[in-house]
Amino acid sequence: MAEMGTTATVVRKLFVLLLGEGAARILGVATFALLARALGLADLGVFSFGMSLALVLECVMDFGQNAQLGRVVAQDPKAGLFQFTHAASNKTLIAIALSAVVAAVMYFGRFSTQETLTVLLLLVWAAGLSVLDSLRSAARSLERFRLDSTVNGAESFLRLSAVLLVWALGGKLVHFGIAFAIESWIAVFVAWAYLGKKHDALLKPPANAGDLRRFLRQSAPFGIAVMSLSAFYNLDQVFVRTIVGAASNGLYGAAARVSFTASVVGSLLAMVAYPDLARMRDDLAAFRRYLGRAVALAGAVGLSAATLVFIWAGPLLTLLFGAKFAAADSLLRVLAIVIVFRGISTVALYAANALGRSRQIAIVAIVFTVCNVTANVVLLPRYGAAAAAWISAVGEIALASALLAVSFNRSRTTAPDARVEVVPSARG
């Protein structure tokens, strides 16, 4: 197999995705600012709670299906695109089940009808975003990075426009939930129809319920890994708040937010590399060369961002959060280590999945999450938030090393879940 991609090509694709992601983040901030003015403090708190819960449950809705879809589309576009409706159907069914559970919990928890309805509408919004992410994953695997970037920015612009419209009409809390739910599914159907004109396999329905179960089963190991890593990256703030206190968690949370934002380029780089790596999985030499370049680029970008954050930690925190958060500069300087290695970890994570090693990834993720939780419980009472920062830094280095070991292992054998399964009805 001819080796795919050059460093220049990867950088170009990365820049295209960065444009869309940058636009989406700026528009997201503007949307939240408008919501704050339109809703007021109390209703904004309800809406923010609903958004946070919906985005957490979106990870459950996905359960690794975006990565699975991206891999099969990269390996066999026609058979892979047929499986988009598998992912979309599974996500919709999971969203319905989650909505029923959330509604029951909120009912017995004596939440108001308005709060419950708003949260359920935001779950509908999250389901739309999850299905849209499947379309974007397919687009990237088809080398349509401009389309992915455009969809990312356009959906955020549509959300901002919906909020402006509801505000202008004097809408209340629930009306903003309706606006969010409608705009996400409008984005889904527009993107689906546009991409379906070029690739009619995208519009074909799944053959039967067995197709849905099979696709979900193939996606599950990576889904478990992603959810475990989500805990690995986010539980530290829970422990700082619980063990050390709210004030310390405020400082730690600010530092962690800067660290996370500075690591975004590494995540985008993984999105760029993943389709190529999936196509190269049968040419191990080419795979390793490409992965080596991607890891080197992720390391270089991470080191550059970490250096700037390390030098300007205090001013950055003051500019973003106010003078009282400048005291978190020492925490941020430790978390700069995370910035260096986060991109490497993400690239290695998706490289291992491209090889069909999702089960090994899941084991690594679970082990590291357990170690992270244990270290926080043992060390935070004595050393405070600084311990959480060092646990994150050392853990990120070890995680990157472990995932690279899985990706670069010379004695590779193709795992069953790496194969593209084509059901008979997809052949027509």
C-alpha positions as CSV (number, residue, x, y, z in Angstrom):
1,M,0.0,0.0,0.0
2,A,1.3,3.4,-0.9
3,E,2.0,5.5,2.1
4,M,-0.7,8.2,2.6
5,G,-0.2,11.7,3.7
6,T,2.7,14.0,4.4
7,T,3.5,16.3,7.3
8,A,2.5,19.3,5.1
9,T,-0.8,17.6,4.3
10,V,-1.5,16.8,7.9
11,V,-0.8,20.4,8.9
12,R,-3.1,21.7,6.2
13,K,-6.0,19.4,7.4
14,L,-5.3,20.4,11.0
15,F,-5.5,24.1,10.1
16,V,-8.9,23.5,8.3
17,L,-10.3,21.8,11.4
18,L,-8.8,24.4,13.7
19,L,-10.8,27.1,11.8
20,G,-14.0,25.4,12.4
21,E,-13.2,24.5,16.0
22,G,-12.1,28.1,16.7
23,A,-15.3,29.5,15.2
24,A,-17.4,27.0,17.2
25,R,-15.7,28.0,20.5
26,I,-16.0,31.7,19.9
27,L,-19.7,31.4,18.9
28,G,-20.2,29.1,22.0
29,V,-18.9,31.8,24.3
30,A,-21.1,34.4,22.6
31,T,-24.2,32.1,22.9
32,F,-23.5,31.6,26.6
33,A,-23.2,35.3,27.1
34,L,-26.5,35.9,25.4
35,L,-28.2,33.2,27.5
36,A,-26.8,34.9,30.7
37,R,-28.5,38.2,29.7
38,A,-31.7,36.6,28.5
39,L,-32.3,34.1,31.4
40,G,-30.9,35.8,34.5
41,L,-28.9,34.1,37.2
42,A,-31.4,31.5,38.5
43,D,-32.6,30.3,35.1
44,L,-29.1,30.3,33.7
45,G,-28.1,28.0,36.6
46,V,-30.9,25.6,35.6
47,F,-29.9,25.8,31.9
48,S,-26.2,25.3,32.6
49,F,-27.0,22.3,34.7
50,G,-29.0,20.8,31.9
51,M,-26.3,21.5,29.3
52,S,-23.6,19.9,31.5
53,L,-25.7,16.8,32.2
54,A,-26.7,16.5,28.5
55,L,-23.0,16.7,27.4
56,V,-21.9,14.1,29.9
57,L,-24.7,11.7,28.7
58,E,-23.8,12.4,25.1
59,C,-20.7,10.4,25.8
60,V,-22.9,7.5,26.8
61,M,-25.0,7.9,23.7
62,D,-22.0,7.7,21.5
63,F,-20.3,4.7,23.3
64,G,-17.5,4.6,20.8
65,Q,-19.7,4.5,17.8
66,N,-18.2,7.6,16.1
67,A,-14.7,6.1,16.2
68,Q,-16.1,2.8,14.9
69,L,-17.9,4.5,12.1
70,G,-14.9,6.6,11.1
71,R,-12.7,3.4,11.0
72,V,-15.1,1.4,8.8
73,V,-15.7,4.3,6.4
74,A,-11.9,4.8,6.0
75,Q,-11.4,1.1,5.3
76,D,-14.4,0.7,3.0
77,P,-16.4,3.9,2.3
78,K,-19.6,2.2,0.8
79,A,-19.9,-0.4,3.5
80,G,-18.9,2.0,6.2
81,L,-21.4,4.7,5.1
82,F,-24.2,2.2,5.2
83,Q,-23.5,1.8,8.9
84,F,-24.2,5.5,9.6
85,T,-27.8,4.7,10.2
86,H,-26.8,2.0,12.6
87,A,-25.0,4.6,14.7
88,A,-27.8,7.1,14.4
89,S,-30.5,4.6,15.3
90,N,-28.5,3.3,18.3
91,K,-27.9,6.8,19.6
92,T,-31.5,7.7,19.3
93,L,-32.6,4.6,21.2
94,I,-30.0,5.2,23.9
95,A,-31.1,8.9,24.2
96,I,-34.7,7.8,24.6
97,A,-33.7,5.4,27.4
98,L,-31.6,8.0,29.1
99,S,-34.4,10.6,28.9
100,A,-36.8,8.2,30.6
101,V,-34.3,7.6,33.5
102,V,-33.6,11.3,33.9
103,A,-37.3,12.2,33.8
104,A,-38.0,9.6,36.5
105,V,-35.1,10.8,38.7
106,M,-36.2,14.4,38.4
107,Y,-39.8,13.5,39.1
108,F,-38.9,11.7,42.3
109,G,-36.4,14.4,43.1
110,R,-39.2,16.9,43.1
111,F,-37.7,19.1,40.3
112,S,-40.2,21.6,38.8
113,T,-41.9,20.7,35.6
114,Q,-40.1,23.6,33.9
115,E,-36.7,22.3,35.0
116,T,-37.4,18.8,34.0
117,L,-38.7,19.7,30.6
118,T,-35.7,22.0,29.9
119,V,-33.3,19.2,30.8
120,L,-35.1,16.7,28.6
121,L,-35.1,19.1,25.7
122,L,-31.3,19.5,26.2
123,L,-31.0,15.8,26.0
124,V,-32.7,15.9,22.6
125,W,-30.1,18.6,21.7
126,A,-27.3,16.4,22.8
127,A,-28.6,13.4,20.8
128,G,-28.6,15.6,17.7
129,L,-25.1,16.7,18.4
130,S,-24.0,13.1,18.8
131,V,-25.6,12.1,15.5
132,L,-24.0,15.1,13.9
133,D,-20.6,14.0,15.2
134,S,-21.2,10.7,13.5
135,L,-21.7,12.5,10.2
136,R,-18.6,14.6,10.8
137,S,-16.6,11.5,11.6
138,A,-17.7,10.0,8.3
139,A,-16.8,13.2,6.4
140,R,-13.3,13.2,7.8
141,S,-12.8,9.6,6.8
142,L,-13.9,10.6,3.3
143,E,-11.2,13.3,3.3
144,R,-13.9,16.0,3.4
145,F,-12.2,18.1,6.2
146,R,-13.6,21.4,4.9
147,L,-17.1,20.0,5.2
148,D,-16.5,18.8,8.8
149,S,-15.1,22.3,9.7
150,T,-18.0,24.1,8.0
151,V,-20.6,21.9,9.8
152,N,-18.8,22.5,13.1
153,G,-18.9,26.3,12.8
154,A,-22.3,26.4,11.1
155,E,-24.0,24.4,13.8
156,S,-22.7,26.8,16.4
157,F,-23.8,29.8,14.4
158,L,-27.3,28.2,14.0
159,R,-27.4,27.8,17.8
160,L,-26.5,31.4,18.4
161,S,-29.1,32.5,15.9
162,A,-31.8,30.4,17.6
163,V,-30.9,32.0,21.0
164,L,-31.1,35.5,19.5
165,L,-34.5,34.7,17.9
166,V,-36.0,33.3,21.2
167,W,-34.6,36.2,23.1
168,A,-36.1,38.7,20.6
169,L,-39.5,37.0,21.0
170,G,-39.4,37.2,24.8
171,G,-39.0,33.4,25.3
172,K,-38.6,31.8,28.6
173,L,-36.4,28.9,29.9
174,V,-38.2,26.1,28.2
175,H,-38.3,28.0,24.9
176,F,-34.5,28.2,24.8
177,G,-34.4,24.4,25.4
178,I,-36.7,24.0,22.4
179,A,-34.5,26.2,20.3
180,F,-31.4,24.1,21.2
181,A,-33.2,20.8,20.4
182,I,-34.5,22.1,17.0
183,E,-31.3,23.6,15.8
184,S,-29.2,20.5,16.4
185,W,-31.5,18.3,14.5
186,I,-31.8,20.8,11.7
187,A,-28.0,20.7,11.4
188,V,-28.2,16.9,11.3
189,F,-30.7,16.7,8.5
190,V,-29.0,19.4,6.4
191,A,-25.6,17.7,6.7
192,W,-27.1,14.3,6.1
193,A,-29.0,15.4,3.0
194,Y,-25.9,17.2,1.6
195,L,-23.5,14.3,2.2
196,G,-26.2,11.8,1.1
197,K,-26.4,13.4,-2.4
198,K,-22.7,12.4,-2.9
199,H,-22.9,9.1,-1.1
200,D,-26.3,7.4,-1.3
201,A,-25.2,4.5,1.0
202,L,-25.4,7.1,3.8
203,L,-29.2,7.2,3.4
204,K,-29.9,3.5,3.5
205,P,-31.7,2.2,6.6
206,P,-30.2,-0.7,8.7
207,A,-31.3,-4.1,7.6
208,N,-32.6,-5.3,11.0
209,A,-32.2,-4.9,14.8
210,G,-29.3,-7.4,14.6
211,D,-27.3,-4.8,12.6
212,L,-27.7,-2.3,15.4
213,R,-26.7,-4.7,18.2
214,R,-23.7,-5.8,16.2
215,F,-22.5,-2.3,15.5
216,L,-22.9,-1.3,19.2
217,R,-21.1,-4.4,20.3
218,Q,-18.1,-3.6,18.0
219,S,-18.1,-0.1,19.3
220,A,-18.4,-0.9,23.0
221,P,-14.7,-1.6,24.0
222,F,-13.6,1.8,22.7
223,G,-16.7,3.4,24.2
224,I,-15.7,1.9,27.6
225,A,-12.2,3.2,27.1
226,V,-13.4,6.8,26.3
227,M,-15.7,6.9,29.3
228,S,-12.9,5.6,31.6
229,L,-10.6,8.3,30.2
230,S,-13.2,10.9,30.8
231,A,-13.2,9.9,34.4
232,F,-9.4,9.9,34.4
233,Y,-9.4,13.5,33.2
234,N,-12.3,14.9,35.2
235,L,-12.5,13.2,38.6
236,D,-9.6,15.1,40.0
237,Q,-11.7,18.2,40.4
238,V,-14.3,16.2,42.2
239,F,-11.7,15.0,44.7
240,V,-10.2,18.5,45.1
241,R,-13.6,19.9,45.9
242,T,-14.5,17.1,48.3
243,I,-11.2,16.6,50.1
244,V,-9.5,20.0,49.9
245,G,-12.4,22.5,49.6
246,A,-14.3,24.7,47.3
247,A,-11.7,27.6,47.3
248,S,-8.8,25.3,46.3
249,N,-11.0,23.6,43.7
250,G,-11.8,27.1,42.2
251,L,-8.1,27.7,41.7
252,Y,-7.4,24.1,40.5
253,G,-10.4,24.3,38.1
254,A,-9.2,27.5,36.5
255,A,-5.7,26.0,35.9
256,A,-7.3,22.8,34.6
257,R,-9.5,24.8,32.2
258,V,-6.5,26.6,30.7
259,S,-4.6,23.3,30.4
260,F,-7.5,21.6,28.6
261,T,-8.0,24.5,26.2
262,A,-4.3,24.6,25.3
263,S,-4.4,20.9,24.5
264,V,-7.2,21.2,21.8
265,V,-4.8,21.1,18.9
266,G,-3.7,17.6,19.8
267,S,-7.2,16.4,19.8
268,L,-7.8,17.9,16.3
269,L,-4.5,16.3,15.1
270,A,-5.9,12.9,16.2
271,M,-9.0,13.5,14.1
272,V,-6.8,14.3,11.1
273,A,-4.6,11.3,11.5
274,Y,-7.3,8.7,12.4
275,P,-8.7,8.0,8.9
276,D,-5.2,7.6,7.3
277,L,-4.1,5.3,10.1
278,A,-7.3,3.2,9.7
279,R,-6.5,2.8,6.0
280,M,-2.9,1.9,6.7
281,R,-3.6,-0.8,9.3
282,D,-2.6,-3.6,6.9
283,D,0.7,-1.9,6.0
284,L,2.5,-1.8,9.4
285,A,5.7,-0.1,8.1
286,A,3.7,2.8,6.6
287,F,1.5,2.9,9.7
288,R,4.5,3.3,12.0
289,R,6.1,5.9,9.9
290,Y,2.9,8.0,9.7
291,L,2.2,7.5,13.4
292,G,5.8,8.6,14.2
293,R,5.3,11.8,12.3
294,A,1.9,12.5,13.9
295,V,3.3,11.9,17.4
296,A,6.3,14.1,16.7
297,L,4.0,16.9,15.5
298,A,1.7,16.5,18.5
299,G,4.7,16.7,20.8
300,A,6.0,19.8,19.1
301,V,2.7,21.6,19.2
302,G,2.1,20.5,22.8
303,L,5.6,21.7,23.9
304,S,5.1,25.0,22.2
305,A,1.8,25.6,23.9
306,A,3.1,24.3,27.2
307,T,6.1,26.7,27.1
308,L,3.9,29.7,26.6
309,V,1.5,28.6,29.4
310,F,4.4,28.0,31.7
311,I,6.0,31.4,31.1
312,W,2.7,33.4,31.2
313,A,0.8,31.3,33.7
314,G,0.0,34.2,36.1
315,P,-1.0,36.8,33.5
316,L,-3.1,34.2,31.6
317,L,-5.1,33.3,34.7
318,T,-5.5,37.0,35.6
319,L,-6.7,37.9,32.1
320,L,-9.2,35.0,31.9
321,F,-10.5,34.7,35.4
322,G,-9.4,37.8,37.4
323,A,-6.6,38.7,39.7
324,K,-7.7,36.4,42.6
325,F,-7.0,33.4,40.3
326,A,-3.3,34.4,39.8
327,A,-2.5,32.2,42.8
328,A,-3.2,29.1,40.6
329,D,0.0,29.8,38.6
330,S,2.0,27.1,40.3
331,L,-0.7,24.6,39.6
332,L,-0.9,25.7,36.0
333,R,2.8,25.3,35.5
334,V,2.6,21.7,36.7
335,L,-0.3,21.1,34.4
336,A,1.8,22.4,31.5
337,I,3.3,18.9,31.5
338,V,-0.2,17.6,30.7
339,I,-0.3,20.0,27.7
340,V,2.9,18.5,26.3
341,F,1.7,14.9,26.4
342,R,-2.1,15.2,26.0
343,G,-1.9,15.4,22.2
344,I,0.5,12.4,22.1
345,S,-2.0,10.4,24.3
346,T,-4.9,11.3,22.0
347,V,-3.0,10.4,18.8
348,A,-1.8,7.1,20.3
349,L,-5.4,6.3,21.5
350,Y,-6.9,6.6,18.1
351,A,-3.9,4.9,16.4
352,A,-4.5,1.9,18.7
353,N,-8.2,1.9,17.8
354,A,-7.3,2.1,14.1
355,L,-5.4,-1.2,14.6
356,G,-8.5,-2.8,16.2
357,R,-7.0,-2.8,19.7
358,S,-10.0,-1.3,21.5
359,R,-10.0,-4.0,24.1
360,Q,-6.4,-3.3,25.1
361,I,-7.2,0.4,25.2
362,A,-10.1,-0.3,27.5
363,I,-7.9,-2.2,29.9
364,V,-5.3,0.5,29.9
365,A,-8.0,3.2,30.5
366,I,-9.6,1.3,33.3
367,V,-6.2,0.6,35.0
368,F,-5.1,4.2,34.8
369,T,-8.5,5.5,36.1
370,V,-8.3,3.3,39.1
371,C,-4.7,4.4,39.8
372,N,-5.7,8.0,39.4
373,V,-8.6,7.7,41.8
374,T,-6.4,5.8,44.4
375,A,-3.6,8.4,44.1
376,N,-6.0,11.3,44.6
377,V,-7.6,9.7,47.7
378,V,-4.3,8.9,49.3
379,L,-2.3,12.1,48.5
380,L,-4.8,15.0,48.5
381,P,-5.5,15.0,52.2
382,R,-1.8,15.6,52.9
383,Y,-0.6,17.6,49.9
384,G,-3.7,19.4,48.7
385,A,-4.4,20.6,45.1
386,A,-0.8,20.4,44.2
387,A,-1.0,16.7,44.5
388,A,-3.8,16.5,42.0
389,A,-1.8,18.6,39.6
390,W,1.3,16.3,39.9
391,I,-0.9,13.2,39.7
392,S,-2.4,14.5,36.4
393,A,1.1,15.3,35.0
394,V,2.7,12.0,35.9
395,G,-0.4,10.1,34.9
396,E,-0.4,11.8,31.4
397,I,3.2,10.9,30.8
398,A,2.5,7.2,31.8
399,L,-0.7,7.1,29.8
400,A,1.0,8.4,26.7
401,S,3.7,5.8,27.1
402,A,1.2,3.0,27.6
403,L,-0.9,3.9,24.6
404,L,2.2,4.3,22.4
405,A,3.3,0.9,23.4
406,V,-0.1,-0.5,22.3
407,S,0.2,1.3,19.0
408,F,3.8,0.5,18.2
409,N,3.8,-3.1,19.3
410,R,5.7,-5.0,16.5
411,S,4.0,-8.3,17.2
412,R,0.6,-7.0,16.0
413,T,-2.2,-9.3,15.0
414,T,-5.5,-8.1,13.6
415,A,-8.2,-8.2,16.3
416,P,-11.6,-9.4,15.3
417,D,-13.2,-6.0,16.1
418,A,-10.9,-4.3,13.5
419,R,-12.6,-6.0,10.6
420,V,-15.3,-4.3,8.5
421,E,-18.4,-6.4,8.6
422,V,-20.7,-6.0,5.7
423,V,-24.2,-7.3,6.2
424,P,-25.8,-8.9,3.1
425,S,-28.3,-6.0,2.6
426,A,-25.4,-3.5,2.4
427,R,-24.0,-5.2,-0.8
428,G,-26.8,-4.0,-3.1
